[in-house]
Amino acid sequence: MEDRVTALTDLDKRWLTEAVRLREEHAGPLEDQEANRRARQAGGDLPARIESRALWLAERDGMRSALQHWKQGARLALAALVVLAVLSGAGLALAALGDSLRPVNVFWALGSLLGLNLLLLLGWLLGFFFAGEQGASLGRLWLWLSEKFARDAQAAHLAPALLVMLQRQKLNRWLLGLLVHGLWLLALGTALVMLLILLATRRYGFVWETTILGADTFVALTQALGALPALLGFSVPDVAMIRASGDNQPALELARQAWAGWLLGVLLVYGIVPRLLLAALCLWRWRSGRARLRLDLKLPGYSQLRDVLMPSSERLGVNDAAPDALPQIVRGVGDAPSEGALLVGLELDDKRPWPPALPATVSNAGILDSRESRNKLLEQLSRFPPARLAIACDPRRSPDRGSLALLAELARNAGATRIWLLQAMPGQALDADRLGDWHQALEQLGLSYADSAPLNWLEHGHD
């Protein structure tokens, strides 16, 4: 499973984490004891542990494979939209030039090529600046097609999780913007290529027609629209050509070429270039924003995991300021009778066989790896303090302040306490410096320690 998880991108990991949160929010908490234990064992800060827990649950419950199915469906949906864009672009070109049997009305052709594009572009800009959402219809179509193509029951929370995660970081506008502008760029690019093919293989005449406007209006409009394309080398009809086209005399060869160049230039400058620039902007903002995606730890589904994944003994060692001195052990058993012997492990690796074979008079208190288990044992010790308490610690871990404070608290509730510093398992090695830190810290606490099992001491009270 670990090899498959490493193949996930950072976005996939956060996506699955959000999907698991939504699933638990709607259907209730999942059975997650093993996932929590593995997350604590993996270590790291709280977001890393939440992510580790979610990935294990996603793998167990099939959401990991559902994500792959959903992404395959998304690619198929995108391919369908790409085909639609290509066909639409070819249709725009054919509608603009017609069958070459009749002269082409240049401004009608221009409206066919750019009219819908400019209207939707204006709508996108208005939605971007005023509504904060854009491309919603196309985005919903893409998500709907993705779910239809995925056909996986476990993918039900994936699309909502993606939207929630992106909306929280305001990245949905850039992703959908990239989709919208990319498809329009493809459609207009196809239209440009189709225009070149038609103009290269057919003879078209160009005219402009009007009933209420004068020739000067079309002259001014044509030259204004052709100013920017002219800077890129596209031809622009001169005044005589424009007026001649208005007289329904399209047969001049130079006029045909000038109008064809003008139409191509206007399509490129006012249709393709704006979409290209906006697509590049959306791509840049999407990539930069995606790298900053983080879990929102204030959400209830994540905040409730803090105590489970970050036991207080760990958090004390990381977050609290260093005390002037280590806690002093003052025996708190008082007049309460203390009897029996107890062995407990502190945050031991699950790969270590535990517990060892114990004498009949020695009880096993399990492994302390959470706030709940710690509080439960402390409550038990306060009511029934043992005469002898042995605490097994893994010296590969650093003796942080939280762990030492817990050892002192446990020792206060026992008649006598001894720390068992476990030997390394086969294939592992102990850090001599870290082991020395343990010795120094335990001596300051006044706790005795040994590197061999204190079973005889637990059973008889002496070695």
C-alpha positions as a LaTeX table, in Angstrom:
\begin{tabular}{lrrr}
\hline
Residue & $x$ (\AA) & $y$ (\AA) & $z$ (\AA) \\
\hline
Met1 & 0.00 & 0.00 & 0.00 \\
Glu2 & 2.84 & 2.39 & 0.81 \\
Asp3 & 4.22 & 2.19 & $-2.72$ \\
Arg4 & 0.85 & 3.07 & $-4.18$ \\
Val5 & 0.40 & 6.03 & $-1.83$ \\
Thr6 & 3.77 & 7.51 & $-2.77$ \\
Ala7 & 2.55 & 7.68 & $-6.37$ \\
Leu8 & $-0.06$ & 10.26 & $-5.36$ \\
Thr9 & 0.60 & 13.93 & $-5.99$ \\
Asp10 & 0.32 & 16.46 & $-3.17$ \\
Leu11 & $-2.99$ & 17.61 & $-4.63$ \\
Asp12 & $-4.29$ & 14.03 & $-4.68$ \\
Lys13 & $-3.35$ & 13.56 & $-1.02$ \\
Arg14 & $-5.14$ & 16.69 & 0.12 \\
Trp15 & $-8.06$ & 15.82 & $-2.13$ \\
Leu16 & $-8.46$ & 12.37 & $-0.56$ \\
Thr17 & $-8.07$ & 13.85 & 2.91 \\
Glu18 & $-10.91$ & 16.28 & 2.23 \\
Ala19 & $-13.03$ & 13.48 & 0.74 \\
Val20 & $-12.58$ & 11.37 & 3.89 \\
Arg21 & $-13.57$ & 14.36 & 6.03 \\
Leu22 & $-16.75$ & 14.90 & 4.01 \\
Arg23 & $-17.60$ & 11.23 & 4.20 \\
Glu24 & $-17.24$ & 11.21 & 7.98 \\
Glu25 & $-19.22$ & 14.43 & 8.21 \\
His26 & $-22.15$ & 12.90 & 6.32 \\
Ala27 & $-22.01$ & 9.25 & 7.41 \\
Gly28 & $-20.38$ & 9.47 & 10.84 \\
Pro29 & $-16.87$ & 8.56 & 12.07 \\
Leu30 & $-15.14$ & 5.64 & 10.40 \\
Glu31 & $-13.52$ & 2.73 & 12.20 \\
Asp32 & $-10.09$ & 4.31 & 12.42 \\
Gln33 & $-8.13$ & 2.83 & 15.35 \\
Glu34 & $-5.49$ & 1.24 & 13.15 \\
Ala35 & $-5.36$ & 4.32 & 10.92 \\
Asn36 & $-4.79$ & 6.54 & 13.97 \\
Arg37 & $-2.10$ & 4.25 & 15.29 \\
Arg38 & $-0.28$ & 4.24 & 11.96 \\
Ala39 & $-0.55$ & 8.02 & 11.73 \\
Arg40 & 0.96 & 8.46 & 15.19 \\
Gln41 & 3.72 & 6.03 & 14.31 \\
Ala42 & 4.50 & 7.96 & 11.10 \\
Gly43 & 5.03 & 11.11 & 13.18 \\
Gly44 & 5.16 & 14.66 & 11.88 \\
Asp45 & 2.93 & 17.63 & 12.65 \\
Leu46 & $-0.84$ & 17.46 & 12.90 \\
Pro47 & $-1.60$ & 18.09 & 9.18 \\
Ala48 & 0.84 & 15.33 & 8.20 \\
Arg49 & $-0.80$ & 12.88 & 10.60 \\
Ile50 & $-4.32$ & 13.80 & 9.47 \\
Glu51 & $-3.23$ & 13.23 & 5.89 \\
Ser52 & $-1.55$ & 9.90 & 6.74 \\
Arg53 & $-4.71$ & 8.73 & 8.53 \\
Ala54 & $-6.96$ & 9.76 & 5.64 \\
Leu55 & $-4.78$ & 8.07 & 3.02 \\
Trp56 & $-4.83$ & 4.80 & 4.95 \\
Leu57 & $-8.61$ & 4.96 & 5.29 \\
Ala58 & $-8.98$ & 5.89 & 1.61 \\
Glu59 & $-6.88$ & 2.89 & 0.60 \\
Arg60 & $-8.81$ & 0.55 & 2.89 \\
Asp61 & $-12.26$ & 1.73 & 1.79 \\
Gly62 & $-11.56$ & 1.91 & $-1.93$ \\
Met63 & $-11.48$ & 5.69 & $-2.29$ \\
Arg64 & $-7.90$ & 5.54 & $-3.55$ \\
Ser65 & $-8.91$ & 3.44 & $-6.56$ \\
Ala66 & $-12.09$ & 5.52 & $-6.94$ \\
Leu67 & $-9.90$ & 8.59 & $-7.32$ \\
Gln68 & $-8.10$ & 6.95 & $-10.24$ \\
His69 & $-11.45$ & 6.06 & $-11.82$ \\
Trp70 & $-12.69$ & 9.61 & $-11.32$ \\
Lys71 & $-9.57$ & 11.07 & $-12.90$ \\
Gln72 & $-9.95$ & 8.71 & $-15.85$ \\
Gly73 & $-13.55$ & 9.87 & $-16.17$ \\
Ala74 & $-12.41$ & 13.49 & $-15.97$ \\
Arg75 & $-9.94$ & 12.91 & $-18.78$ \\
Leu76 & $-12.65$ & 11.30 & $-20.91$ \\
Ala77 & $-14.98$ & 14.22 & $-20.17$ \\
Leu78 & $-12.25$ & 16.68 & $-21.12$ \\
Ala79 & $-11.62$ & 14.74 & $-24.33$ \\
Ala80 & $-15.32$ & 14.99 & $-25.17$ \\
Leu81 & $-15.24$ & 18.76 & $-24.57$ \\
Val82 & $-12.11$ & 19.04 & $-26.73$ \\
Val83 & $-13.85$ & 17.25 & $-29.60$ \\
Leu84 & $-16.84$ & 19.56 & $-29.16$ \\
Ala85 & $-14.55$ & 22.61 & $-29.22$ \\
Val86 & $-12.82$ & 21.44 & $-32.41$ \\
Leu87 & $-16.12$ & 20.77 & $-34.17$ \\
Ser88 & $-17.48$ & 24.12 & $-32.98$ \\
Gly89 & $-14.42$ & 25.95 & $-34.29$ \\
Ala90 & $-14.73$ & 24.28 & $-37.68$ \\
Gly91 & $-18.44$ & 25.12 & $-37.71$ \\
Leu92 & $-17.70$ & 28.79 & $-36.97$ \\
Ala93 & $-15.35$ & 28.99 & $-39.96$ \\
Leu94 & $-17.80$ & 27.28 & $-42.30$ \\
Ala95 & $-20.65$ & 29.51 & $-41.11$ \\
Ala96 & $-18.53$ & 32.62 & $-41.58$ \\
Leu97 & $-17.38$ & 31.96 & $-45.18$ \\
Gly98 & $-20.23$ & 29.85 & $-46.51$ \\
Asp99 & $-19.99$ & 27.82 & $-49.71$ \\
Ser100 & $-18.18$ & 30.47 & $-51.86$ \\
Leu101 & $-21.14$ & 30.69 & $-54.24$ \\
Arg102 & $-22.14$ & 34.04 & $-52.79$ \\
Pro103 & $-19.92$ & 36.96 & $-51.65$ \\
Val104 & $-19.03$ & 36.98 & $-47.96$ \\
Asn105 & $-20.41$ & 39.82 & $-45.88$ \\
Val106 & $-17.24$ & 40.67 & $-43.94$ \\
Phe107 & $-18.89$ & 42.04 & $-40.82$ \\
Trp108 & $-21.46$ & 39.25 & $-40.73$ \\
Ala109 & $-18.57$ & 36.78 & $-40.97$ \\
Leu110 & $-16.71$ & 38.64 & $-38.24$ \\
Gly111 & $-19.77$ & 38.50 & $-36.02$ \\
Ser112 & $-20.10$ & 34.76 & $-36.63$ \\
Leu113 & $-16.47$ & 34.20 & $-35.65$ \\
Leu114 & $-16.16$ & 36.50 & $-32.64$ \\
Gly115 & $-19.66$ & 37.49 & $-31.54$ \\
Leu116 & $-20.44$ & 34.62 & $-29.16$ \\
Asn117 & $-16.84$ & 34.48 & $-27.98$ \\
Leu118 & $-16.81$ & 38.18 & $-27.03$ \\
Leu119 & $-20.18$ & 37.94 & $-25.27$ \\
Leu120 & $-19.08$ & 34.97 & $-23.17$ \\
Leu121 & $-15.73$ & 36.59 & $-22.49$ \\
Leu122 & $-17.51$ & 39.68 & $-21.21$ \\
Gly123 & $-19.73$ & 37.45 & $-19.05$ \\
Trp124 & $-16.65$ & 35.71 & $-17.66$ \\
Leu125 & $-15.03$ & 39.03 & $-16.76$ \\
Leu126 & $-18.20$ & 40.32 & $-15.08$ \\
Gly127 & $-18.53$ & 37.09 & $-13.11$ \\
Phe128 & $-14.87$ & 37.20 & $-12.13$ \\
Phe129 & $-14.93$ & 40.73 & $-10.73$ \\
Phe130 & $-18.46$ & 40.89 & $-9.33$ \\
Ala131 & $-19.75$ & 37.40 & $-8.62$ \\
Gly132 & $-16.47$ & 35.65 & $-7.87$ \\
Glu133 & $-17.57$ & 32.63 & $-9.93$ \\
Gln134 & $-17.11$ & 32.04 & $-13.61$ \\
Gly135 & $-17.27$ & 29.13 & $-15.99$ \\
Ala136 & $-19.77$ & 27.53 & $-13.60$ \\
Ser137 & $-21.95$ & 26.00 & $-16.33$ \\
Leu138 & $-19.04$ & 24.54 & $-18.23$ \\
Gly139 & $-17.46$ & 23.41 & $-14.96$ \\
Arg140 & $-20.65$ & 21.67 & $-13.83$ \\
Leu141 & $-20.87$ & 19.98 & $-17.22$ \\
Trp142 & $-17.30$ & 18.74 & $-16.89$ \\
Leu143 & $-17.90$ & 17.44 & $-13.32$ \\
Trp144 & $-21.15$ & 15.79 & $-14.35$ \\
Leu145 & $-19.49$ & 14.04 & $-17.28$ \\
Ser146 & $-16.56$ & 13.02 & $-15.06$ \\
Glu147 & $-18.90$ & 11.30 & $-12.59$ \\
Lys148 & $-20.82$ & 9.59 & $-15.40$ \\
Phe149 & $-17.63$ & 8.23 & $-16.93$ \\
Ala150 & $-16.16$ & 7.21 & $-13.54$ \\
Arg151 & $-19.07$ & 4.89 & $-12.54$ \\
Asp152 & $-17.67$ & 4.20 & $-9.07$ \\
Ala153 & $-19.85$ & 4.34 & $-5.97$ \\
Gln154 & $-16.88$ & 5.29 & $-3.81$ \\
Ala155 & $-16.36$ & 8.45 & $-5.90$ \\
Ala156 & $-19.49$ & 10.14 & $-4.53$ \\
His157 & $-17.55$ & 12.49 & $-2.26$ \\
Leu158 & $-14.64$ & 13.19 & $-4.61$ \\
Ala159 & $-16.19$ & 15.93 & $-6.74$ \\
Pro160 & $-17.68$ & 17.81 & $-3.73$ \\
Ala161 & $-14.37$ & 17.46 & $-1.90$ \\
Leu162 & $-12.48$ & 18.96 & $-4.85$ \\
Leu163 & $-14.89$ & 21.90 & $-5.09$ \\
Val164 & $-14.85$ & 22.57 & $-1.34$ \\
Met165 & $-11.07$ & 22.41 & $-1.18$ \\
Leu166 & $-10.59$ & 24.73 & $-4.16$ \\
Gln167 & $-13.29$ & 27.19 & $-3.10$ \\
Arg168 & $-11.71$ & 27.52 & 0.32 \\
Gln169 & $-8.46$ & 28.61 & $-1.34$ \\
Lys170 & $-10.27$ & 30.51 & $-4.14$ \\
Leu171 & $-8.60$ & 28.30 & $-6.72$ \\
Asn172 & $-11.78$ & 27.16 & $-8.44$ \\
Arg173 & $-11.94$ & 30.37 & $-10.49$ \\
Trp174 & $-8.47$ & 29.72 & $-11.89$ \\
Leu175 & $-9.04$ & 26.05 & $-12.65$ \\
Leu176 & $-12.39$ & 26.68 & $-14.32$ \\
Gly177 & $-10.95$ & 29.73 & $-16.05$ \\
Leu178 & $-8.17$ & 27.58 & $-17.47$ \\
Leu179 & $-10.77$ & 25.10 & $-18.70$ \\
Val180 & $-12.97$ & 27.81 & $-20.29$ \\
His181 & $-10.18$ & 29.76 & $-21.96$ \\
Gly182 & $-8.38$ & 26.62 & $-23.05$ \\
Leu183 & $-11.45$ & 25.25 & $-24.81$ \\
Trp184 & $-12.22$ & 28.59 & $-26.44$ \\
Leu185 & $-8.59$ & 28.89 & $-27.51$ \\
Leu186 & $-8.87$ & 25.48 & $-29.13$ \\
Ala187 & $-12.14$ & 26.39 & $-30.86$ \\
Leu188 & $-10.81$ & 29.69 & $-32.21$ \\
Gly189 & $-7.52$ & 28.10 & $-33.21$ \\
Thr190 & $-9.46$ & 25.46 & $-35.14$ \\
Ala191 & $-11.53$ & 28.21 & $-36.76$ \\
Leu192 & $-8.33$ & 30.01 & $-37.81$ \\
Val193 & $-6.87$ & 26.86 & $-39.35$ \\
Met194 & $-10.18$ & 26.11 & $-41.10$ \\
Leu195 & $-10.31$ & 29.65 & $-42.47$ \\
Leu196 & $-6.80$ & 29.26 & $-43.89$ \\
Ile197 & $-7.78$ & 25.98 & $-45.54$ \\
Leu198 & $-10.96$ & 27.42 & $-47.05$ \\
Leu199 & $-9.28$ & 30.61 & $-48.24$ \\
Ala200 & $-6.45$ & 28.57 & $-49.77$ \\
Thr201 & $-8.76$ & 26.21 & $-51.65$ \\
Arg202 & $-11.73$ & 28.38 & $-52.62$ \\
Arg203 & $-12.26$ & 31.76 & $-54.21$ \\
Tyr204 & $-14.24$ & 34.13 & $-51.98$ \\
Gly205 & $-15.43$ & 37.63 & $-52.69$ \\
Phe206 & $-15.99$ & 40.07 & $-49.81$ \\
Val207 & $-18.63$ & 42.77 & $-49.51$ \\
Trp208 & $-20.22$ & 44.88 & $-46.84$ \\
Glu209 & $-23.88$ & 45.73 & $-46.96$ \\
Thr210 & $-26.02$ & 48.28 & $-45.15$ \\
Thr211 & $-29.29$ & 50.11 & $-45.45$ \\
Ile212 & $-29.03$ & 52.91 & $-42.90$ \\
Leu213 & $-25.26$ & 53.39 & $-42.38$ \\
Gly214 & $-22.94$ & 55.31 & $-44.67$ \\
Ala215 & $-19.76$ & 54.14 & $-46.35$ \\
Asp216 & $-17.60$ & 56.31 & $-44.07$ \\
Thr217 & $-18.77$ & 54.32 & $-41.05$ \\
Phe218 & $-17.52$ & 51.05 & $-42.54$ \\
Val219 & $-14.26$ & 52.66 & $-43.66$ \\
Ala220 & $-13.56$ & 53.94 & $-40.16$ \\
Leu221 & $-14.58$ & 50.67 & $-38.50$ \\
Thr222 & $-12.53$ & 48.52 & $-40.85$ \\
Gln223 & $-9.40$ & 50.61 & $-40.38$ \\
Ala224 & $-9.86$ & 50.77 & $-36.59$ \\
Leu225 & $-10.20$ & 47.00 & $-36.29$ \\
Gly226 & $-7.27$ & 46.45 & $-38.64$ \\
Ala227 & $-4.84$ & 48.77 & $-36.80$ \\
Leu228 & $-3.50$ & 46.17 & $-34.35$ \\
Pro229 & $-3.38$ & 43.28 & $-36.86$ \\
Ala230 & $-1.49$ & 45.60 & $-39.22$ \\
Leu231 & 1.28 & 45.88 & $-36.62$ \\
Leu232 & 1.70 & 42.11 & $-36.92$ \\
Gly233 & 1.93 & 42.25 & $-40.70$ \\
Phe234 & $-1.65$ & 41.46 & $-41.67$ \\
Ser235 & $-3.04$ & 43.33 & $-44.63$ \\
Val236 & $-5.78$ & 45.94 & $-44.27$ \\
Pro237 & $-7.93$ & 47.09 & $-47.22$ \\
Asp238 & $-7.39$ & 50.70 & $-48.20$ \\
Val239 & $-10.21$ & 53.19 & $-48.50$ \\
Ala240 & $-10.73$ & 52.50 & $-52.20$ \\
Met241 & $-11.01$ & 48.76 & $-51.65$ \\
Ile242 & $-13.47$ & 49.24 & $-48.80$ \\
Arg243 & $-15.68$ & 51.54 & $-50.87$ \\
Ala244 & $-15.47$ & 49.21 & $-53.86$ \\
Ser245 & $-16.60$ & 46.29 & $-51.73$ \\
Gly246 & $-19.59$ & 48.34 & $-50.72$ \\
Asp247 & $-20.46$ & 48.76 & $-54.38$ \\
Asn248 & $-20.72$ & 44.97 & $-54.71$ \\
Gln249 & $-17.60$ & 44.66 & $-56.85$ \\
Pro250 & $-15.66$ & 41.93 & $-55.12$ \\
Ala251 & $-13.78$ & 40.60 & $-58.14$ \\
Leu252 & $-10.53$ & 42.51 & $-57.63$ \\
Glu253 & $-7.80$ & 40.03 & $-56.67$ \\
Leu254 & $-5.97$ & 42.47 & $-54.39$ \\
Ala255 & $-9.22$ & 43.26 & $-52.59$ \\
Arg256 & $-9.87$ & 39.56 & $-51.97$ \\
Gln257 & $-6.43$ & 39.08 & $-50.46$ \\
Ala258 & $-6.64$ & 42.24 & $-48.38$ \\
Trp259 & $-10.02$ & 41.29 & $-46.93$ \\
Ala260 & $-8.84$ & 37.72 & $-46.23$ \\
Gly261 & $-5.76$ & 38.99 & $-44.39$ \\
Trp262 & $-7.86$ & 41.51 & $-42.46$ \\
Leu263 & $-10.34$ & 38.81 & $-41.37$ \\
Leu264 & $-7.56$ & 36.45 & $-40.23$ \\
Gly265 & $-5.75$ & 39.23 & $-38.36$ \\
Val266 & $-8.86$ & 40.41 & $-36.54$ \\
Leu267 & $-9.67$ & 36.82 & $-35.49$ \\
Leu268 & $-6.13$ & 36.33 & $-34.20$ \\
Val269 & $-5.77$ & 39.64 & $-32.36$ \\
Tyr270 & $-9.25$ & 40.02 & $-30.88$ \\
Gly271 & $-10.18$ & 36.36 & $-30.48$ \\
Ile272 & $-7.19$ & 34.09 & $-29.99$ \\
Val273 & $-4.66$ & 36.39 & $-28.27$ \\
Pro274 & $-6.98$ & 37.45 & $-25.37$ \\
Arg275 & $-7.94$ & 33.84 & $-24.70$ \\
Leu276 & $-4.29$ & 32.79 & $-24.85$ \\
Leu277 & $-3.22$ & 35.47 & $-22.36$ \\
Leu278 & $-6.08$ & 34.68 & $-19.98$ \\
Ala279 & $-5.38$ & 30.94 & $-20.20$ \\
Ala280 & $-1.72$ & 31.59 & $-19.37$ \\
Leu281 & $-2.72$ & 33.79 & $-16.42$ \\
Cys282 & $-5.11$ & 31.14 & $-15.08$ \\
Leu283 & $-2.49$ & 28.42 & $-15.50$ \\
Trp284 & 0.09 & 30.47 & $-13.58$ \\
Arg285 & $-2.29$ & 31.30 & $-10.75$ \\
Trp286 & $-3.52$ & 27.70 & $-10.58$ \\
Arg287 & $-0.01$ & 26.27 & $-10.31$ \\
Ser288 & 1.16 & 28.80 & $-7.74$ \\
Gly289 & $-2.03$ & 28.40 & $-5.69$ \\
Arg290 & $-1.94$ & 24.62 & $-5.85$ \\
Ala291 & 1.53 & 24.64 & $-4.28$ \\
Arg292 & 0.10 & 26.59 & $-1.31$ \\
Leu293 & $-2.83$ & 24.26 & $-0.61$ \\
Arg294 & $-3.07$ & 23.44 & 3.08 \\
Leu295 & $-5.58$ & 21.68 & 5.31 \\
Asp296 & $-7.90$ & 23.97 & 7.26 \\
Leu297 & $-7.34$ & 22.67 & 10.80 \\
Lys298 & $-10.21$ & 24.82 & 12.11 \\
Leu299 & $-12.77$ & 22.55 & 10.47 \\
Pro300 & $-14.56$ & 20.35 & 13.03 \\
Gly301 & $-13.62$ & 17.15 & 11.22 \\
Tyr302 & $-9.91$ & 17.99 & 11.62 \\
Ser303 & $-9.91$ & 19.72 & 15.00 \\
Gln304 & $-11.51$ & 16.67 & 16.63 \\
Leu305 & $-8.53$ & 14.56 & 15.55 \\
Arg306 & $-5.99$ & 16.65 & 17.44 \\
Asp307 & $-6.22$ & 14.75 & 20.72 \\
Val308 & $-6.24$ & 11.38 & 18.96 \\
Leu309 & $-3.32$ & 11.99 & 16.61 \\
Met310 & $-1.28$ & 14.35 & 18.80 \\
Pro311 & $-1.34$ & 12.88 & 22.33 \\
Ser312 & $-0.73$ & 15.42 & 25.03 \\
Ser313 & 2.58 & 13.86 & 25.97 \\
Glu314 & 3.85 & 14.53 & 22.45 \\
Arg315 & 2.38 & 18.00 & 22.17 \\
Leu316 & 3.90 & 19.05 & 25.48 \\
Gly317 & 7.29 & 18.08 & 24.17 \\
Val318 & 6.90 & 20.17 & 21.05 \\
Asn319 & 4.80 & 23.17 & 21.98 \\
Asp320 & 5.58 & 24.01 & 25.60 \\
Ala321 & 8.39 & 26.30 & 26.60 \\
Ala322 & 11.32 & 24.60 & 28.27 \\
Pro323 & 10.92 & 24.59 & 32.09 \\
Asp324 & 13.65 & 25.77 & 34.40 \\
Ala325 & 13.84 & 22.29 & 35.93 \\
Leu326 & 12.38 & 18.87 & 35.30 \\
Pro327 & 9.34 & 17.92 & 37.42 \\
Gln328 & 10.16 & 16.57 & 40.85 \\
Ile329 & 8.61 & 13.32 & 41.89 \\
Val330 & 6.70 & 13.55 & 45.16 \\
Arg331 & 5.10 & 10.25 & 46.05 \\
Gly332 & 1.38 & 10.77 & 46.10 \\
Val333 & 0.12 & 7.39 & 47.25 \\
Gly334 & $-0.02$ & 8.56 & 50.88 \\
Asp335 & $-1.80$ & 6.12 & 53.14 \\
Ala336 & $-3.50$ & 4.34 & 50.27 \\
Pro337 & $-2.48$ & 0.68 & 50.27 \\
Ser338 & $-0.18$ & $-0.18$ & 47.41 \\
Glu339 & 0.15 & $-3.73$ & 46.27 \\
Gly340 & 0.85 & $-5.73$ & 43.16 \\
Ala341 & 3.10 & $-4.99$ & 40.21 \\
Leu342 & 2.33 & $-3.38$ & 36.90 \\
Leu343 & 4.12 & $-3.18$ & 33.53 \\
Val344 & 3.21 & $-0.48$ & 30.99 \\
Gly345 & 4.71 & 0.57 & 27.65 \\
Leu346 & 5.08 & 4.18 & 26.54 \\
Glu347 & 4.46 & 4.79 & 22.81 \\
Leu348 & 6.11 & 1.60 & 21.63 \\
Asp349 & 6.57 & 0.61 & 18.01 \\
Asp350 & 3.82 & $-1.77$ & 16.86 \\
Lys351 & 6.49 & $-3.98$ & 15.27 \\
Arg352 & 7.88 & $-4.84$ & 18.70 \\
Pro353 & 6.28 & $-7.97$ & 20.22 \\
Trp354 & 4.43 & $-6.88$ & 23.34 \\
Pro355 & 3.92 & $-7.71$ & 26.13 \\
Pro356 & 6.68 & $-10.10$ & 27.14 \\
Ala357 & 5.86 & $-13.23$ & 29.08 \\
Leu358 & 4.91 & $-12.00$ & 32.56 \\
Pro359 & 4.76 & $-13.77$ & 35.91 \\
Ala360 & 1.29 & $-14.41$ & 37.23 \\
Thr361 & 1.67 & $-11.68$ & 39.86 \\
Val362 & 2.52 & $-8.97$ & 37.32 \\
Ser363 & $-0.27$ & $-7.21$ & 35.40 \\
Asn364 & $-0.01$ & $-5.75$ & 31.92 \\
Ala365 & $-1.37$ & $-2.19$ & 31.52 \\
Gly366 & $-0.91$ & $-2.10$ & 27.75 \\
Ile367 & 0.69 & 0.70 & 25.76 \\
Leu368 & 0.09 & 4.40 & 26.37 \\
Asp369 & $-0.32$ & 5.99 & 22.94 \\
Ser370 & $-3.15$ & 8.48 & 23.40 \\
Arg371 & $-4.63$ & 10.95 & 25.87 \\
Glu372 & $-7.47$ & 8.52 & 26.57 \\
Ser373 & $-5.18$ & 5.65 & 27.50 \\
Arg374 & $-3.01$ & 7.91 & 29.66 \\
Asn375 & $-5.96$ & 9.35 & 31.59 \\
Lys376 & $-7.46$ & 5.91 & 32.07 \\
Leu377 & $-4.24$ & 4.54 & 33.58 \\
Leu378 & $-3.69$ & 7.59 & 35.80 \\
Glu379 & $-7.23$ & 7.27 & 37.15 \\
Gln380 & $-6.63$ & 3.58 & 37.85 \\
Leu381 & $-3.32$ & 4.28 & 39.60 \\
Ser382 & $-4.85$ & 7.00 & 41.75 \\
Arg383 & $-7.42$ & 4.52 & 43.07 \\
Phe384 & $-5.27$ & 1.38 & 43.17 \\
Pro385 & $-1.58$ & 2.38 & 43.30 \\
Pro386 & 0.77 & $-0.52$ & 42.60 \\
Ala387 & 3.66 & $-1.34$ & 44.85 \\
Arg388 & 5.96 & $-1.62$ & 41.85 \\
Leu389 & 5.59 & 0.00 & 38.43 \\
Ala390 & 7.84 & $-0.67$ & 35.44 \\
Ile391 & 7.58 & 1.63 & 32.44 \\
Ala392 & 9.06 & 0.38 & 29.15 \\
Cys393 & 10.43 & 3.18 & 26.93 \\
Asp394 & 11.96 & 3.09 & 23.47 \\
Pro395 & 15.29 & 4.95 & 23.73 \\
Arg396 & 15.27 & 5.53 & 19.98 \\
Arg397 & 12.75 & 8.32 & 20.69 \\
Ser398 & 13.98 & 11.57 & 22.18 \\
Pro399 & 13.22 & 12.09 & 25.88 \\
Asp400 & 11.02 & 15.14 & 25.28 \\
Arg401 & 9.57 & 17.20 & 28.12 \\
Gly402 & 6.09 & 15.77 & 27.60 \\
Ser403 & 7.26 & 12.17 & 27.97 \\
Leu404 & 9.33 & 13.01 & 31.04 \\
Ala405 & 6.41 & 14.84 & 32.65 \\
Leu406 & 4.22 & 11.78 & 32.06 \\
Leu407 & 6.86 & 9.49 & 33.60 \\
Ala408 & 6.98 & 11.72 & 36.68 \\
Glu409 & 3.19 & 11.74 & 36.96 \\
Leu410 & 3.04 & 7.95 & 36.74 \\
Ala411 & 5.83 & 7.56 & 39.28 \\
Arg412 & 3.95 & 9.75 & 41.79 \\
Asn413 & 1.16 & 7.19 & 41.80 \\
Ala414 & 3.25 & 4.10 & 42.52 \\
Gly415 & 5.18 & 2.82 & 45.50 \\
Ala416 & 8.36 & 2.26 & 43.44 \\
Thr417 & 9.05 & 2.90 & 39.79 \\
Arg418 & 11.69 & 1.61 & 37.42 \\
Ile419 & 12.22 & 2.59 & 33.78 \\
Trp420 & 13.01 & $-0.18$ & 31.31 \\
Leu421 & 15.02 & 1.17 & 28.38 \\
Leu422 & 14.35 & $-1.42$ & 25.71 \\
Gln423 & 17.06 & $-2.94$ & 23.57 \\
Ala424 & 17.04 & $-2.29$ & 19.84 \\
Met425 & 15.28 & $-4.83$ & 17.70 \\
Pro426 & 17.28 & $-6.87$ & 15.15 \\
Gly427 & 18.41 & $-4.69$ & 12.27 \\
Gln428 & 18.17 & $-1.50$ & 14.33 \\
Ala429 & 20.69 & 0.46 & 16.33 \\
Leu430 & 20.51 & 2.79 & 19.30 \\
Asp431 & 21.95 & 6.29 & 19.17 \\
Ala432 & 24.54 & 6.53 & 21.94 \\
Asp433 & 23.99 & 10.27 & 22.38 \\
Arg434 & 20.23 & 9.85 & 22.63 \\
Leu435 & 20.65 & 7.00 & 25.12 \\
Gly436 & 22.88 & 9.29 & 27.17 \\
Asp437 & 20.14 & 11.93 & 27.11 \\
Trp438 & 17.74 & 9.38 & 28.55 \\
His439 & 20.18 & 8.46 & 31.33 \\
Gln440 & 20.74 & 12.10 & 32.22 \\
Ala441 & 17.03 & 12.98 & 32.20 \\
Leu442 & 16.04 & 9.96 & 34.31 \\
Glu443 & 18.80 & 10.68 & 36.83 \\
Gln444 & 17.51 & 14.23 & 37.18 \\
Leu445 & 14.04 & 12.83 & 37.81 \\
Gly446 & 15.42 & 10.45 & 40.40 \\
Leu447 & 14.12 & 7.39 & 38.55 \\
Ser448 & 16.10 & 4.17 & 38.37 \\
Tyr449 & 16.47 & 2.54 & 35.01 \\
Ala450 & 17.77 & $-0.63$ & 33.43 \\
Asp451 & 18.31 & $-1.99$ & 29.93 \\
Ser452 & 17.11 & $-5.48$ & 30.83 \\
Ala453 & 13.60 & $-6.61$ & 31.67 \\
Pro454 & 12.91 & $-5.88$ & 35.38 \\
Leu455 & 10.59 & $-8.88$ & 35.67 \\
Asn456 & 12.25 & $-10.35$ & 38.75 \\
Trp457 & 12.03 & $-6.96$ & 40.49 \\
Leu458 & 8.36 & $-6.67$ & 39.54 \\
Glu459 & 7.60 & $-10.13$ & 40.92 \\
His460 & 9.70 & $-10.16$ & 44.11 \\
Gly461 & 10.66 & $-6.54$ & 44.76 \\
His462 & 14.39 & $-7.17$ & 44.29 \\
Asp463 & 16.76 & $-8.26$ & 41.55 \\
\hline
\end{tabular}
